Amino acid sequence: MNDLQGKHLVLGLTGGIACYKAAELCRAFIKEGATVQVVMTEAAEQFITPVTMQALSGRPVYTSQWDVREPNNMPHIHLSREADAIVIAPCSADFLARLVHGRADELLSLMCLARPIERVPLLIAPAMNREMWAHPATQRNMAQLASDGATILGVGSGFQACGETGDGRMLEPAELLEDIVAFLQPKALAGKRVVVTAGPTFEALDPIRGITNHSSGKMGFAIARAAREAGADVTLVAGPVHLATPRGVARVDVKSARQMMEATLAAVPRADVFIATAAVADWRPTSESGQKIKKDGTGQAPMVAFTENPDILATVARSERAQRRELFCVGFAAESHDLLAHARAKRERKGIPLLAGNIGPLTFGQDDNQLLLVDEQGAQELPRAPKLQLARTLVAEIARRLPRT
Ligand code: CTP
């Protein structure tokens, strides 16, 4: 999946040890299908060579406003006009200050000043020592830059090259990539609150064993990420899975269906959309043994009684806000056959406006999936694609169905 296909990015490097991470970031942009034009300040050249950045981007690097390659000697104009976004990574404390003052005595700040401000977004990945980061001057500069229309991508925290520990490290290339991809997605859910359940549940039998299922959580996590990319405030209620939390998403980890129910009911009263992707166990052992259940030597297996778990989706769908369509509920159905008939019946049974059906064995643990969307009007197939791509389409379909505000 090429998340930056067709995009042209200008990657600006300023003086800081984090320049070594800019090499990987450049590569990540290229791998995602973007074209990248690197522009470096003189200070950046102290940390990494233009040769490295040229090799990774496949284009000669610009370092000076006096570059003779330009027929009219105006690289600051044409470089900024071509870009879908300008990303400064790393952005030093000095360069932040330069941007705030609209300085224009070297190519990178000149180009930022000359960019068409409405059309070419400026994204900043600061990188500096923790004291420099915490200094009121830097914080003031950042607030000013944000109010001048730049997007500050934030910083990481931890061990710094100077030997100190704290805030101010540049975000990792993978984090920056995720943030920049998100930034460039359409904002169909701006200002909306979304709650997603994901993964399996685990119903304990004793302290050692329990009942669970093969759900990997990938589809739910992809939906949470896509909703966040679309501008929503997202809460992800996750069963036991080993997946990284999508950036900017609030995650609540749970184990059992009852815990998932509790966390969901705490989050939905403020939500506009609820998407139930979790493969919730239908039953739990009626009693959980406090100690490991041991073999008793008779060869007889213990009898286990089961109790039905609460249906989270159906409970939320019955709430007043859902009935009034202030809370838009989306369900999932994993079937093995007759998908359309089962999906239609399940949508009606759960009393929800939209249901996404899939064939269980074709989705569990896979990176790809295909969906059948069923609503009042009928059914629509979303052909096989990576889960994140399907999630983005699903999010757009949900946004289209929300009441206009
Ligand atoms: N769901 C839920 N709480 C449950 C069970 C299911 O929220 N206790 C949600 C799932 O997250 C999914 C949908 O309901 O969105 C699936 O419905 P369900 O009837 O449980 O599906 P199956 O278990 O596949 O049903 P069936 O027994 O009919 O195959």
Residues whose N, C-alpha, C, O or C-beta is under 5 A from the ligand:
A	BS01	CTP	A276 T277 A278 A279 V280 A281 N309 P310 D311 I312 L313 V330 G331 F332 A333 A334
